[in-house]
Every structure is written in structure tokens, then in C-alpha cells.
Amino acid sequence: MSTRTGSERGAVVVGVDGSPSSVQALRWALGQARLTGAVVRAVTTWDFPASYGWAVSVDDVDWEGTARTVLERAVKEAVGADTTVPVEQVVVRGHPAQVLVEVAAGADLLVVGSRGHGGFAGLLLGSVSQHVVAHASGPVVVVHDAPEPTAG
């Protein structure tokens, strides 16, 4: 992270899709931003679903509005009553991996969640995580799900 002067703020970009792992990544990003004085740029994406031989009426669904609602709920859940870190909410049409790499260009850090499958498969990155790790122009943090507590 770079040193800032005056009112200059860095940015921590975080991918949010409403999943528990993305909310956990958002919480991590908020903590990092709190330490560095950065703003959090929470990003979600949407696109029209692909159709394979059947018609989809895209006029009946507010895809962008639904994505915005998912993002707002995730931010509310992650932030709670703590308003010390500014959070910008960004909704963009496009593929999540590509959009995150583009939005994070010039940011201090890109944070994504990883939806592991437990056991050996849990060591693998998801397709979005793998893409941003390979293609982002700056540092990337992949936040893994916390293990479920076991009765002992």
C-alpha cells in the first residue's frame, strides 16, 4: 500500500455477489481500508442470461436493479453500524472477472471471495478468483470461507 498525503485516498476494490464468501471478503476489505485510510469500492456485475434455443424475455426482469439490491444487502450486512470506512457501490454489466480486473486498475488492492468445496477441492480457486489473480494489474487477496465450527 502506498503512503497518502492530505485528502488523497486509495481504493480497495472488492467483488460482491451476495454469497457468504463475498460478504466475508467485503468484511476483510473494510478492515484493510480502515487500516490504510482507503475507500472500499464494492462491485457487483450483472448480465442478461444466455439462452440456448429458447426465448428469454429480458424486459420482464430488472437485472441491474436486482444486482443493485443484492449489493446493497451485502454491504448492509458487512458494514453494520460502522460508518468509518466510505463504501462506494458499483454495479456494472459484464462478466465478473473482466469487470473486476477493469475496475481494480489503479486501485491499491483487489479482494475476492473463494467458494471452496471442502477437502482437497477447497484448495482450488473459483474461476473468477483464478482469473483476477492471473490478470489484475495490482495485488489480489482471495478470502477463503471460514471453516464451520465443529462440535468437540
Summary of the structure (lengths in Angstrom):
residues: 152
radius of gyration: 16.5
end to end distance: 40.5
largest distance: 56.5
contacts: 435
relative contact order: 0.22
helix: 39%
strand: 20%
